[in-house]
C-alpha cells in the first residue's frame, strides 16, 4: 500500500506537457479522454505549440471547468 501511495504521489507531482506529450500521457489528466487528447494534438499540429497553459481552452471541448481540474498538472 505504501508503494502505491508513493507512486500516486510521483504521478501527481509530474507535470504533463501539453506541447510535447503523446495521447497516453495527455489521457492521465483528469477529464481528458482519448478524443480530447487527440484534439489537443491536432490543435498543436494546426496552430503550433501552446504559448501558455490557458491556451488549452482554445481546444474544442476544453473549457474553464476542465482547465481548473488540470491546470496544476500541465506545463508547456
C-alpha positions as CSV (number, residue, x, y, z in Angstrom):
1,X,0.0,0.0,0.0
2,X,2.8,2.4,0.8
3,X,4.4,1.8,-2.5
4,X,1.2,2.6,-4.4
5,X,0.8,5.8,-2.4
6,X,4.3,6.8,-3.3
7,X,3.6,6.1,-7.0
8,X,0.4,8.2,-6.9
9,X,2.4,11.0,-5.3
10,X,5.1,10.8,-8.0
11,X,2.4,10.8,-10.8
12,X,0.7,13.8,-9.3
13,X,3.9,15.8,-9.0
14,X,4.9,15.1,-12.6
15,X,3.6,17.8,-15.0
16,X,2.2,16.8,-18.4
17,X,3.5,19.0,-21.3
18,X,0.6,19.9,-23.5
19,X,3.1,20.8,-26.2
20,X,5.1,17.6,-26.3
21,X,3.3,14.7,-24.6
22,X,1.5,12.0,-26.5
23,X,-2.1,10.7,-26.3
24,X,-1.3,8.3,-23.5
25,X,0.3,11.0,-21.3
26,X,-2.4,13.5,-22.0
27,X,-5.1,11.0,-21.0
28,X,-3.6,10.8,-17.5
29,X,-5.1,14.3,-16.9
30,X,-8.5,14.5,-15.1
31,X,-11.3,14.9,-17.7
32,X,-9.1,14.2,-20.7
33,X,-10.0,11.1,-22.6
34,X,-8.8,9.8,-25.9
35,X,-10.9,12.1,-28.1
36,X,-9.8,15.3,-26.2
37,X,-6.2,14.1,-26.2
38,X,-6.4,13.8,-30.0
39,X,-8.0,17.3,-30.2
40,X,-5.0,18.7,-28.2
41,X,-2.5,17.1,-30.5
42,X,-4.5,18.2,-33.6
43,X,-4.7,21.7,-32.2
44,X,-0.9,22.0,-31.8
45,X,-0.3,20.5,-35.3
46,X,-2.6,23.1,-36.8
47,X,-1.7,26.1,-34.6
48,X,1.8,25.4,-33.3
49,X,2.7,25.0,-29.7
50,X,0.6,26.4,-26.9
51,X,2.1,29.7,-25.7
52,X,0.6,29.5,-22.2
53,X,-1.3,26.7,-20.3
54,X,-4.5,28.8,-20.6
55,X,-4.4,28.3,-24.4
56,X,-5.6,24.7,-23.9
57,X,-9.1,26.2,-23.5
58,X,-8.9,27.1,-27.2
59,X,-9.2,23.3,-27.9
60,X,-12.8,22.2,-28.7
61,X,-14.4,20.7,-25.6
62,X,-12.0,22.1,-23.0
63,X,-13.4,24.9,-21.0
64,X,-12.9,26.5,-17.7
65,X,-14.2,23.5,-15.7
66,X,-11.7,21.1,-17.2
67,X,-8.9,23.7,-17.2
68,X,-9.5,24.2,-13.4
69,X,-9.1,20.5,-12.9
70,X,-5.9,20.1,-14.8
71,X,-4.1,23.5,-14.5
72,X,-1.9,22.3,-11.6
73,X,-0.8,19.2,-13.6
74,X,0.1,20.8,-17.0
75,X,3.0,22.7,-18.4
76,X,4.0,24.0,-21.8
